[in-house]
Amino acid sequence: MIGLAVALGLAVTPEAADLTGRMRESASAAQALQGPLDGTWVLDDSHRRPLFVLQITDQAGGAGPLAGAWRRSGASPRASPIDAITRQGDRLAIGFADDGKLVRISLRRDHEGGWSGVANEDGHDLSVALRPSAPGASPR
């Protein structure tokens, strides 16, 4: 029993606890440099079927322009750059070409922090919603 207590006492050394604390501080500092759209998002249709996966770069405080890449959901991991992405207040506009077809996405942020709107793909409108890709993640 004493051997087990000694082993458990050695499992969390001061160095390990210090490293864990520094890792948390580092993660918090990195998060502070990111804006609310930074990360991986999924664009769903009105039946919550994923259409596109978007990787968006958003600097904290709007320090720079939004940028990103996209790919079709379920497609190969190869992504293409987003041609245009702008945020003005509670509105977000995204545009790119998919095999020569223009995709224009117009979203509005709701009171709960989610994004919903319309995707126009080659002239056809579709109701869509943008959600964080990580399970349990909530919009920032």
C-alpha positions in Angstrom: 0.0 0.0 0.0 2.9 2.4 0.8 4.5 1.6 -2.5 1.3 2.6 -4.3 1.1 5.9 -2.4 4.7 6.7 -3.3 4.1 5.8 -7.0 1.0 8.0 -7.1 2.9 10.8 -5.4 5.6 10.6 -8.1 3.0 10.6 -10.9 2.4 14.4 -10.5 5.8 16.0 -10.0 6.1 19.7 -9.6 7.8 19.8 -13.0 4.8 18.1 -14.7 2.3 20.4 -12.9 4.4 23.5 -14.0 4.5 22.2 -17.6 0.7 21.7 -17.6 0.2 25.2 -16.3 2.5 26.7 -18.9 0.7 24.7 -21.7 -2.7 26.1 -20.5 -1.3 29.6 -20.4 0.1 29.1 -23.9 -3.2 27.8 -25.3 -5.0 30.8 -23.7 -2.6 33.2 -25.2 -3.0 31.6 -28.7 -6.8 31.7 -28.3 -6.6 35.4 -27.5 -5.0 36.0 -30.9 -7.9 34.4 -32.7 -11.1 36.1 -33.7 -14.6 34.5 -33.3 -14.6 32.8 -36.8 -11.1 31.3 -36.5 -11.2 27.5 -36.9 -13.0 24.8 -38.8 -16.7 25.2 -39.7 -19.3 23.1 -41.5 -21.9 24.5 -43.8 -25.1 22.4 -43.5 -28.2 22.5 -45.7 -31.7 22.9 -44.0 -31.7 19.1 -43.2 -28.3 19.4 -41.3 -26.6 17.6 -44.1 -23.0 18.9 -44.4 -22.3 20.5 -47.8 -18.9 22.2 -47.3 -16.1 22.3 -44.7 -14.5 25.7 -44.3 -11.2 26.5 -42.5 -11.3 30.2 -41.6 -8.5 32.4 -40.3 -9.7 35.3 -38.2 -7.3 37.5 -36.2 -8.5 38.9 -32.9 -10.1 42.3 -32.9 -10.4 42.3 -36.7 -6.7 43.0 -37.0 -6.6 41.6 -40.5 -8.8 40.4 -43.3 -10.5 37.0 -43.1 -9.0 34.2 -45.1 -9.8 30.6 -45.6 -10.0 27.4 -47.6 -12.9 25.1 -48.4 -13.7 21.6 -49.5 -16.8 19.6 -50.2 -17.9 17.6 -47.2 -16.9 13.9 -47.5 -14.5 14.8 -50.3 -10.7 14.3 -50.2 -8.9 16.4 -47.7 -7.5 18.6 -50.4 -8.8 22.1 -50.0 -9.0 25.1 -52.3 -8.7 28.7 -51.2 -11.8 30.8 -50.6 -11.9 33.6 -53.2 -13.7 36.2 -51.1 -14.7 36.3 -47.5 -15.9 39.4 -45.7 -17.6 40.2 -42.4 -19.6 43.4 -41.9 -21.2 43.5 -38.5 -23.6 40.5 -38.2 -23.2 39.6 -41.9 -20.8 37.2 -43.5 -20.2 36.7 -47.2 -18.2 33.9 -48.7 -17.5 33.1 -52.3 -15.5 30.5 -54.3 -15.7 28.5 -57.5 -16.4 24.8 -57.4 -15.5 23.0 -60.7 -16.4 26.2 -62.5 -19.6 26.8 -60.6 -19.8 29.9 -58.5 -20.8 29.4 -54.9 -21.9 32.5 -53.0 -22.9 32.2 -49.4 -24.7 35.0 -47.5 -25.0 34.5 -43.8 -26.4 36.5 -40.8 -25.5 36.0 -37.2 -28.4 35.2 -34.9 -28.8 36.2 -31.3 -27.4 32.9 -30.1 -24.2 33.3 -32.1 -25.0 31.0 -34.9 -24.9 31.8 -38.6 -27.6 31.1 -41.1 -28.7 32.3 -44.6 -28.5 31.3 -48.2 -26.0 29.5 -50.4 -26.3 30.2 -54.1 -24.6 27.5 -56.2 -24.6 28.1 -59.9 -27.9 30.2 -59.7 -29.7 27.9 -57.3 -30.5 29.1 -53.7 -30.4 26.8 -50.7 -31.0 27.5 -47.0 -27.9 26.9 -45.0 -26.4 27.2 -41.5 -22.7 27.5 -40.5 -21.6 25.6 -37.4 -18.3 24.8 -35.7 -17.0 21.4 -36.8 -15.9 20.2 -33.4 -18.6 18.3 -31.5 -19.9 20.3 -28.6 -18.2 23.5 -29.8 -20.2 26.6 -29.7 -19.8 29.7 -31.8 -17.6 32.3 -30.2 
